[in-house]
Amino acid sequence: MANKTSQHILNTSANLLGFCLIVMTSLHITNKSETTHMDEFTSVISVFLIFSCFFSFLSIKTIKESLEKKLETIADYLFGMALLGILVIVVFTALDLIN
């Protein structure tokens, strides 16, 4: 039987979406959102995570196995792109590359 990851993607994407919202809020509170593009970048990552949640949820709910695999693959790729984006945010923040 295939390795089903949709439930894990849904849970983790939702948690990371909360992380992105905290990053955007902290940028606005410190007024760094006006001098950097980090909040826009974080917003794009948030959209990837939202769609990853959406496709993984649909994958869990669908009855057709072929459609389930396609939806799970889409969710997986979106989740991977979001993880790369979060890595960039963490590196920029850790190295204090945002002004």
MMTF fields as JSON, N, C-alpha, C and O atoms, coordinates in Angstrom:
{
  "mmtfVersion": "1.0.0",
  "mmtfProducer": "UNKNOWN",
  "numBonds": 395,
  "numAtoms": 396,
  "numGroups": 99,
  "numChains": 1,
  "numModels": 1,
  "chainsPerModel": [1],
  "groupsPerChain": [99],
  "chainIdList": ["A"],
  "bondAtomList": [4, 2, 8, 6, 12, 10, 16, 14, 20, 18, 24, 22, 28, 26, 32, 30, 36, 34, 40, 38, 44, 42, 48, 46, 52, 50, 56, 54, 60, 58, 64, 62, 68, 66, 72, 70, 76, 74, 80, 78, 84, 82, 88, 86, 92, 90, 96, 94, 100, 98, 104, 102, 108, 106, 112, 110, 116, 114, 120, 118, 124, 122, 128, 126, 132, 130, 136, 134, 140, 138, 144, 142, 148, 146, 152, 150, 156, 154, 160, 158, 164, 162, 168, 166, 172, 170, 176, 174, 180, 178, 184, 182, 188, 186, 192, 190, 196, 194, 200, 198, 204, 202, 208, 206, 212, 210, 216, 214, 220, 218, 224, 222, 228, 226, 232, 230, 236, 234, 240, 238, 244, 242, 248, 246, 252, 250, 256, 254, 260, 258, 264, 262, 268, 266, 272, 270, 276, 274, 280, 278, 284, 282, 288, 286, 292, 290, 296, 294, 300, 298, 304, 302, 308, 306, 312, 310, 316, 314, 320, 318, 324, 322, 328, 326, 332, 330, 336, 334, 340, 338, 344, 342, 348, 346, 352, 350, 356, 354, 360, 358, 364, 362, 368, 366, 372, 370, 376, 374, 380, 378, 384, 382, 388, 386, 392, 390],
  "bondOrderList": [1, 1, 1, 1, 1, 1, 1, 1, 1, 1, 1, 1, 1, 1, 1, 1, 1, 1, 1, 1, 1, 1, 1, 1, 1, 1, 1, 1, 1, 1, 1, 1, 1, 1, 1, 1, 1, 1, 1, 1, 1, 1, 1, 1, 1, 1, 1, 1, 1, 1, 1, 1, 1, 1, 1, 1, 1, 1, 1, 1, 1, 1, 1, 1, 1, 1, 1, 1, 1, 1, 1, 1, 1, 1, 1, 1, 1, 1, 1, 1, 1, 1, 1, 1, 1, 1, 1, 1, 1, 1, 1, 1, 1, 1, 1, 1, 1, 1],
  "groupList": [{"groupName": "MET", "atomNameList": ["N", "CA", "C", "O"], "elementList": ["N", "C", "C", "O"], "formalChargeList": [0, 0, 0, 0], "bondAtomList": [1, 0, 2, 1, 3, 2], "bondOrderList": [1, 1, 2], "singleLetterCode": "M", "chemCompType": "L-PEPTIDE LINKING"}, {"groupName": "ALA", "atomNameList": ["N", "CA", "C", "O"], "elementList": ["N", "C", "C", "O"], "formalChargeList": [0, 0, 0, 0], "bondAtomList": [1, 0, 2, 1, 3, 2], "bondOrderList": [1, 1, 2], "singleLetterCode": "A", "chemCompType": "L-PEPTIDE LINKING"}, {"groupName": "ASN", "atomNameList": ["N", "CA", "C", "O"], "elementList": ["N", "C", "C", "O"], "formalChargeList": [0, 0, 0, 0], "bondAtomList": [1, 0, 2, 1, 3, 2], "bondOrderList": [1, 1, 2], "singleLetterCode": "N", "chemCompType": "L-PEPTIDE LINKING"}, {"groupName": "LYS", "atomNameList": ["N", "CA", "C", "O"], "elementList": ["N", "C", "C", "O"], "formalChargeList": [0, 0, 0, 0], "bondAtomList": [1, 0, 2, 1, 3, 2], "bondOrderList": [1, 1, 2], "singleLetterCode": "K", "chemCompType": "L-PEPTIDE LINKING"}, {"groupName": "THR", "atomNameList": ["N", "CA", "C", "O"], "elementList": ["N", "C", "C", "O"], "formalChargeList": [0, 0, 0, 0], "bondAtomList": [1, 0, 2, 1, 3, 2], "bondOrderList": [1, 1, 2], "singleLetterCode": "T", "chemCompType": "L-PEPTIDE LINKING"}, {"groupName": "SER", "atomNameList": ["N", "CA", "C", "O"], "elementList": ["N", "C", "C", "O"], "formalChargeList": [0, 0, 0, 0], "bondAtomList": [1, 0, 2, 1, 3, 2], "bondOrderList": [1, 1, 2], "singleLetterCode": "S", "chemCompType": "L-PEPTIDE LINKING"}, {"groupName": "GLN", "atomNameList": ["N", "CA", "C", "O"], "elementList": ["N", "C", "C", "O"], "formalChargeList": [0, 0, 0, 0], "bondAtomList": [1, 0, 2, 1, 3, 2], "bondOrderList": [1, 1, 2], "singleLetterCode": "Q", "chemCompType": "L-PEPTIDE LINKING"}, {"groupName": "HIS", "atomNameList": ["N", "CA", "C", "O"], "elementList": ["N", "C", "C", "O"], "formalChargeList": [0, 0, 0, 0], "bondAtomList": [1, 0, 2, 1, 3, 2], "bondOrderList": [1, 1, 2], "singleLetterCode": "H", "chemCompType": "L-PEPTIDE LINKING"}, {"groupName": "ILE", "atomNameList": ["N", "CA", "C", "O"], "elementList": ["N", "C", "C", "O"], "formalChargeList": [0, 0, 0, 0], "bondAtomList": [1, 0, 2, 1, 3, 2], "bondOrderList": [1, 1, 2], "singleLetterCode": "I", "chemCompType": "L-PEPTIDE LINKING"}, {"groupName": "LEU", "atomNameList": ["N", "CA", "C", "O"], "elementList": ["N", "C", "C", "O"], "formalChargeList": [0, 0, 0, 0], "bondAtomList": [1, 0, 2, 1, 3, 2], "bondOrderList": [1, 1, 2], "singleLetterCode": "L", "chemCompType": "L-PEPTIDE LINKING"}, {"groupName": "GLY", "atomNameList": ["N", "CA", "C", "O"], "elementList": ["N", "C", "C", "O"], "formalChargeList": [0, 0, 0, 0], "bondAtomList": [1, 0, 2, 1, 3, 2], "bondOrderList": [1, 1, 2], "singleLetterCode": "G", "chemCompType": "PEPTIDE LINKING"}, {"groupName": "PHE", "atomNameList": ["N", "CA", "C", "O"], "elementList": ["N", "C", "C", "O"], "formalChargeList": [0, 0, 0, 0], "bondAtomList": [1, 0, 2, 1, 3, 2], "bondOrderList": [1, 1, 2], "singleLetterCode": "F", "chemCompType": "L-PEPTIDE LINKING"}, {"groupName": "CYS", "atomNameList": ["N", "CA", "C", "O"], "elementList": ["N", "C", "C", "O"], "formalChargeList": [0, 0, 0, 0], "bondAtomList": [1, 0, 2, 1, 3, 2], "bondOrderList": [1, 1, 2], "singleLetterCode": "C", "chemCompType": "L-PEPTIDE LINKING"}, {"groupName": "VAL", "atomNameList": ["N", "CA", "C", "O"], "elementList": ["N", "C", "C", "O"], "formalChargeList": [0, 0, 0, 0], "bondAtomList": [1, 0, 2, 1, 3, 2], "bondOrderList": [1, 1, 2], "singleLetterCode": "V", "chemCompType": "L-PEPTIDE LINKING"}, {"groupName": "GLU", "atomNameList": ["N", "CA", "C", "O"], "elementList": ["N", "C", "C", "O"], "formalChargeList": [0, 0, 0, 0], "bondAtomList": [1, 0, 2, 1, 3, 2], "bondOrderList": [1, 1, 2], "singleLetterCode": "E", "chemCompType": "L-PEPTIDE LINKING"}, {"groupName": "ASP", "atomNameList": ["N", "CA", "C", "O"], "elementList": ["N", "C", "C", "O"], "formalChargeList": [0, 0, 0, 0], "bondAtomList": [1, 0, 2, 1, 3, 2], "bondOrderList": [1, 1, 2], "singleLetterCode": "D", "chemCompType": "L-PEPTIDE LINKING"}, {"groupName": "TYR", "atomNameList": ["N", "CA", "C", "O"], "elementList": ["N", "C", "C", "O"], "formalChargeList": [0, 0, 0, 0], "bondAtomList": [1, 0, 2, 1, 3, 2], "bondOrderList": [1, 1, 2], "singleLetterCode": "Y", "chemCompType": "L-PEPTIDE LINKING"}],
  "groupTypeList": [0, 1, 2, 3, 4, 5, 6, 7, 8, 9, 2, 4, 5, 1, 2, 9, 9, 10, 11, 12, 9, 8, 13, 0, 4, 5, 9, 7, 8, 4, 2, 3, 5, 14, 4, 4, 7, 0, 15, 14, 11, 4, 5, 13, 8, 5, 13, 11, 9, 8, 11, 5, 12, 11, 11, 5, 11, 9, 5, 8, 3, 4, 8, 3, 14, 5, 9, 14, 3, 3, 9, 14, 4, 8, 1, 15, 16, 9, 11, 10, 0, 1, 9, 9, 10, 8, 9, 13, 8, 13, 13, 11, 4, 1, 9, 15, 9, 8, 2],
  "groupIdList": [1, 2, 3, 4, 5, 6, 7, 8, 9, 10, 11, 12, 13, 14, 15, 16, 17, 18, 19, 20, 21, 22, 23, 24, 25, 26, 27, 28, 29, 30, 31, 32, 33, 34, 35, 36, 37, 38, 39, 40, 41, 42, 43, 44, 45, 46, 47, 48, 49, 50, 51, 52, 53, 54, 55, 56, 57, 58, 59, 60, 61, 62, 63, 64, 65, 66, 67, 68, 69, 70, 71, 72, 73, 74, 75, 76, 77, 78, 79, 80, 81, 82, 83, 84, 85, 86, 87, 88, 89, 90, 91, 92, 93, 94, 95, 96, 97, 98, 99],
  "secStructList": [7, 7, 7, 7, 7, 2, 2, 2, 2, 2, 2, 2, 2, 2, 2, 2, 2, 2, 2, 2, 2, 2, 2, 2, 2, 2, 2, 2, 2, 6, 6, 7, 6, 6, 6, 7, 1, 2, 2, 2, 2, 2, 2, 2, 2, 2, 2, 2, 2, 2, 2, 2, 2, 2, 2, 2, 2, 2, 2, 2, 2, 7, 7, 7, 2, 2, 2, 2, 2, 2, 2, 2, 2, 2, 2, 2, 2, 2, 2, 2, 2, 2, 2, 2, 2, 2, 2, 2, 2, 2, 2, 2, 2, 2, 6, 6, 7, 7, 7],
  "xCoordList": [0.839, 0.0, 0.879, 1.964, 0.408, 1.174, 1.322, 0.487, 2.397, 2.661, 1.838, 2.123, 0.832, -0.057, 0.484, 0.65, 0.755, 1.339, 0.399, 0.755, -0.771, -1.677, -2.016, -2.066, -2.25, -2.596, -1.436, -1.649, -0.216, 0.96, 1.181, 1.533, 0.973, 1.126, 0.103, 0.438, -1.138, -2.195, -1.854, -1.955, -1.454, -1.135, 0.066, 0.014, 1.126, 2.347, 2.17, 2.674, 1.467, 1.224, 0.434, 0.729, -0.56, -1.355, -0.494, -0.633, 0.39, 1.284, 2.263, 2.5, 2.828, 3.777, 3.082, 3.698, 1.831, 1.055, 0.976, 1.075, 0.801, 0.823, 2.172, 2.232, 3.255, 4.605, 4.722, 5.248, 4.236, 4.308, 3.508, 3.939, 2.361, 1.553, 2.26, 2.16, 2.969, 3.748, 4.87, 5.125, 5.54, 6.617, 6.064, 6.639, 4.945, 4.362, 3.928, 4.137, 3.322, 2.895, 4.087, 4.048, 5.145, 6.323, 6.988, 7.52, 6.968, 7.527, 6.716, 7.276, 5.415, 4.565, 4.701, 4.699, 4.82, 4.954, 6.258, 6.296, 7.324, 8.638, 8.852, 9.931, 7.84, 7.898, 8.972, 9.425, 9.383, 10.349, 9.662, 10.326, 8.34, 7.626, 7.693, 7.51, 7.957, 8.037, 9.404, 9.53, 10.427, 11.786, 12.303, 13.373, 11.562, 12.0, 10.857, 9.713, 11.195, 10.192, 9.894, 9.269, 10.349, 10.189, 8.723, 8.358, 7.868, 6.457, 5.764, 4.891, 6.139, 5.564, 6.01, 5.221, 7.283, 7.814, 7.118, 6.784, 6.91, 6.221, 4.767, 4.211, 4.155, 2.779, 2.688, 1.737, 3.668, 3.689, 3.839, 3.166, 4.715, 4.89, 3.584, 3.214, 2.896, 1.614, 0.598, -0.172, 0.594, -0.321, 0.029, -0.867, 1.322, 1.731, 1.227, 0.73, 1.356, 0.917, -0.6, -1.102, -1.334, -2.792, -3.241, -4.107, -2.649, -3.02, -2.547, -3.206, -1.427, -0.969, -1.98, -2.299, -2.479, -3.534, -4.776, -5.371, -5.153, -6.362, -6.262, -7.176, -5.144, -4.999, -4.817, -5.283, -4.151, -4.01, -5.36, -5.67, -6.16, -7.498, -8.354, -9.034, -8.312, -9.07, -8.591, -9.389, -7.293, -6.738, -7.268, -7.551, -7.396, -7.913, -9.378, -9.813, -10.136, -11.584, -12.031, -13.163, -11.163, -11.591, -11.673, -10.981, -12.525, -12.714, -11.856, -11.375, -11.67, -10.908, -9.418, -8.831, -8.824, -7.421, -6.48, -5.482, -6.781, -5.908, -5.944, -4.914, -7.125, -7.252, -6.574, -5.958, -6.697, -6.052, -4.542, -3.939, -3.933, -2.483, -2.081, -1.067, -2.871, -2.568, -2.653, -1.767, -3.716, -3.887, -2.795, -2.294, -2.431, -1.372, -0.025, 0.772, 0.226, 1.469, 1.524, 2.562, 0.405, 0.349, 0.613, 1.4, -0.047, 0.141, 1.595, 2.151, 2.198, 3.589, 4.546, 5.445, 4.356, 5.22, 5.044, 6.024, 3.804, 3.558, 4.185, 4.75, 4.079, 4.664, 6.193, 6.81, 6.791, 8.243, 8.704, 9.711, 7.975, 8.328, 8.197, 9.021, 7.164, 6.986, 8.122, 8.596, 8.561, 9.684, 10.961, 11.711, 11.198, 12.367, 12.256, 13.24, 11.073, 10.861, 11.072, 11.659, 10.594, 10.799, 12.279, 12.758, 13.0, 14.445, 15.115, 15.989, 14.707, 15.266, 14.953, 15.827, 13.726, 13.352, 14.205, 14.709, 14.366, 15.141, 16.6, 17.204, 17.164, 18.561, 18.713, 19.636, 17.82, 17.881, 17.736, 18.424, 16.84, 16.628, 17.818, 18.275, 18.313, 19.427, 20.709, 21.474, 20.933, 22.129, 21.911, 22.794, 20.719, 20.359, 20.577, 21.151, 20.111, 20.259, 19.113, 19.158, 18.077, 17.021, 17.364, 17.73, 17.247, 17.665, 16.689, 16.897],
  "yCoordList": [-1.185, 0.0, 1.243, 1.249, 2.28, 3.525, 4.231, 4.102, 4.967, 5.753, 7.034, 7.913, 7.151, 8.314, 9.375, 9.147, 10.542, 11.63, 12.822, 13.809, 12.753, 13.906, 14.402, 15.61, 13.485, 13.902, 14.65, 15.623, 14.196, 14.861, 16.226, 17.198, 16.287, 17.556, 18.564, 19.724, 18.126, 19.027, 19.595, 20.802, 18.736, 19.17, 20.114, 21.173, 19.739, 20.544, 21.858, 22.892, 21.835, 23.066, 24.073, 25.268, 23.586, 24.474, 25.096, 26.279, 24.299, 24.828, 25.843, 26.883, 25.559, 26.485, 27.755, 28.82, 27.652, 28.839, 29.786, 31.003, 29.233, 30.042, 30.713, 31.868, 30.0, 30.58, 31.775, 32.821, 31.619, 32.713, 33.929, 35.067, 33.686, 34.796, 35.521, 36.742, 34.782, 35.408, 36.256, 37.363, 35.745, 36.503, 37.797, 38.867, 37.703, 38.904, 39.907, 41.109, 39.418, 40.313, 40.996, 42.199, 40.243, 40.848, 41.87, 42.87, 41.633, 42.612, 43.899, 44.991, 43.774, 44.967, 45.704, 46.934, 44.971, 45.605, 46.39, 47.481, 45.834, 46.502, 47.491, 48.071, 47.688, 48.594, 48.213, 49.062, 46.935, 46.474, 46.098, 45.888, 46.014, 45.657, 46.769, 46.526, 47.99, 49.123, 49.221, 49.826, 48.625, 48.751, 47.463, 47.466, 46.366, 45.101, 44.492, 44.943, 43.476, 42.724, 41.387, 40.508, 41.243, 39.974, 39.63, 38.456, 40.614, 40.308, 39.858, 38.99, 40.434, 39.965, 38.54, 37.714, 38.262, 36.913, 35.911, 34.8, 36.308, 35.449, 35.239, 34.163, 36.248, 36.109, 35.078, 34.298, 35.068, 34.077, 32.675, 31.741, 32.531, 31.233, 30.809, 29.635, 31.763, 31.459, 30.942, 30.029, 31.515, 31.047, 29.605, 28.782, 29.299, 27.915, 26.971, 25.884, 27.386, 26.535, 26.37, 25.284, 27.444, 27.346, 26.367, 25.525, 26.479, 25.557, 24.135, 23.171, 24.0, 22.684, 22.06, 20.877, 22.84, 22.363, 21.959, 20.911, 22.807, 22.561, 21.25, 20.426, 21.065, 19.861, 18.606, 17.535, 18.717, 17.541, 17.177, 15.996, 18.179, 17.912, 17.209, 16.225, 17.727, 17.077, 15.656, 14.767, 15.446, 14.109, 13.14, 11.979, 13.622, 12.78, 12.442, 11.327, 13.394, 13.239, 12.529, 12.051, 12.454, 11.85, 10.328, 9.704, 9.759, 8.311, 7.658, 6.538, 8.368, 7.816, 7.789, 8.813, 6.617, 6.465, 7.221, 7.778, 7.253, 7.974, 9.483, 10.153, 10.007, 11.431, 11.743, 12.795, 10.825, 10.998, 11.155, 12.028, 10.317, 10.389, 11.7, 12.295, 12.158, 13.421, 14.597, 15.451, 14.634, 15.725, 15.71, 16.759, 14.509, 14.386, 14.836, 15.449, 14.536, 14.976, 16.494, 17.104, 17.101, 18.566, 19.176, 20.115, 18.641, 19.137, 18.981, 19.861, 17.877, 17.598, 18.606, 19.116, 18.894, 19.868, 21.279, 21.999, 21.671, 22.991, 23.099, 24.132, 22.026, 21.998, 22.114, 22.831, 21.407, 21.481, 22.884, 23.367, 23.542, 24.916, 25.857, 26.753, 25.654, 26.485, 26.265, 27.219, 25.023, 24.744, 25.445, 25.984, 25.435, 26.152, 27.65, 28.295, 28.187, 29.597, 29.919, 30.948, 29.042, 29.243, 29.158, 29.893, 28.268, 28.185, 29.513, 29.972, 30.129, 31.429, 32.479, 33.266, 32.498, 33.462, 33.261, 34.225, 32.014, 31.729, 32.14, 32.716, 31.85, 32.224, 33.745, 34.277, 34.437, 35.9, 36.494, 37.453, 35.917, 36.424, 36.091, 36.939, 34.865, 34.446, 35.23, 35.554, 35.524, 36.251, 37.762, 38.541, 38.154, 39.568, 40.299, 41.388, 39.681, 40.269, 41.197, 41.866, 41.248, 42.222, 43.469, 43.407, 44.588, 45.862, 46.339, 47.39],
  "zCoordList": [0.0, 0.0, 0.0, 0.582, -0.65, -0.796, 0.553, 1.448, 0.654, 1.851, 1.794, 0.981, 2.636, 2.618, 3.56, 4.759, 2.986, 3.777, 3.914, 4.558, 3.332, 3.331, 4.726, 4.96, 5.654, 7.014, 7.668, 8.391, 7.413, 7.973, 7.316, 7.986, 6.007, 5.29, 5.806, 6.045, 5.977, 6.447, 7.823, 8.041, 8.739, 10.095, 10.114, 10.739, 9.442, 9.466, 8.709, 9.149, 7.589, 6.835, 7.663, 7.649, 8.377, 9.221, 10.323, 10.631, 10.911, 11.95, 11.382, 11.997, 10.229, 9.608, 9.125, 9.074, 8.778, 8.416, 9.617, 9.459, 10.799, 12.012, 12.211, 12.63, 11.914, 11.99, 11.042, 11.42, 9.827, 8.85, 9.316, 9.135, 9.906, 10.405, 11.549, 11.664, 12.389, 13.461, 12.873, 13.346, 11.847, 11.19, 10.602, 10.801, 9.876, 9.271, 10.332, 10.173, 11.416, 12.494, 13.141, 13.4, 13.405, 14.045, 13.135, 13.616, 11.827, 10.894, 10.898, 10.804, 11.006, 11.047, 12.372, 12.394, 13.475, 14.789, 14.871, 15.438, 14.305, 14.376, 13.241, 13.119, 12.414, 11.26, 10.242, 9.475, 10.228, 9.229, 7.919, 6.904, 7.944, 6.728, 5.691, 4.498, 6.15, 5.225, 4.547, 3.482, 5.166, 4.635, 3.999, 3.39, 4.129, 3.535, 2.721, 2.784, 1.973, 1.218, 1.887, 1.293, 3.13, 3.835, 4.07, 3.995, 4.354, 4.585, 3.305, 3.35, 2.163, 0.896, 0.596, 0.138, 0.86, 0.644, 1.575, 1.164, 2.809, 3.765, 3.351, 3.567, 2.764, 2.272, 1.159, 1.11, 0.267, -0.815, -0.233, -0.67, 0.749, 1.398, 2.072, 2.036, 2.681, 3.325, 2.312, 2.613, 1.128, 0.081, -0.321, -0.507, -0.456, -0.741, 0.349, 0.052, 1.607, 2.713, 2.732, 3.02, 2.426, 2.393, 1.313, 1.553, 0.122, -0.947, -0.644, -1.033, 0.036, 0.455, 1.414, 1.295, 2.353, 3.258, 2.479, 2.726, 1.538, 0.753, -0.043, -0.006, -0.762, -1.576, -0.731, -1.118, 0.408, 1.265, 1.886, 2.043, 2.24, 2.761, 1.705, 1.999, 0.469, -0.605, -0.852, -1.15, -0.727, -0.906, 0.148, -0.149, 1.368, 2.444, 2.205, 2.493, 1.683, 1.545, 0.27, 0.197, -0.73, -1.997, -1.892, -1.088, -2.715, -2.726, -3.811, -3.641, -4.924, -6.047, -5.707, -5.356, -5.814, -5.433, -6.364, -5.906, -7.674, -8.615, -8.349, -8.412, -8.054, -7.736, -6.403, -6.235, -5.474, -4.167, -4.322, -3.699, -5.147, -5.361, -6.026, -5.659, -7.009, -7.684, -6.715, -6.686, -5.929, -4.968, -3.911, -3.507, -3.467, -2.472, -3.034, -2.324, -4.294, -4.944, -5.057, -4.8, -5.441, -5.525, -4.152, -4.024, -3.124, -1.759, -1.33, -0.673, -1.697, -1.327, -1.962, -1.293, -3.248, -3.931, -3.372, -3.177, -3.116, -2.533, -1.146, -0.789, -0.373, 0.954, 0.874, 1.662, -0.078, -0.257, -0.635, -0.116, -1.535, -1.912, -0.718, -0.535, 0.089, 1.276, 2.269, 2.885, 2.428, 3.329, 2.867, 3.682, 1.578, 1.063, 1.342, 1.706, 1.173, 1.468, 2.936, 3.271, 3.814, 5.245, 5.594, 6.457, 4.929, 5.128, 4.797, 5.533, 3.693, 3.304, 4.37, 4.734, 4.871, 5.911, 7.157, 7.732, 7.569, 8.776, 8.588, 9.493, 7.428, 7.165, 7.166, 7.783, 6.485, 6.46, 7.862, 8.212, 8.653, 10.002, 10.907, 11.673, 10.818, 11.665, 11.359, 12.267, 10.104, 9.715, 9.746, 9.387, 10.181, 10.283, 8.962, 8.924, 7.887, 6.556, 6.198, 5.165, 7.043, 6.805, 7.573, 8.747, 6.922, 7.538, 8.574, 9.179]
}
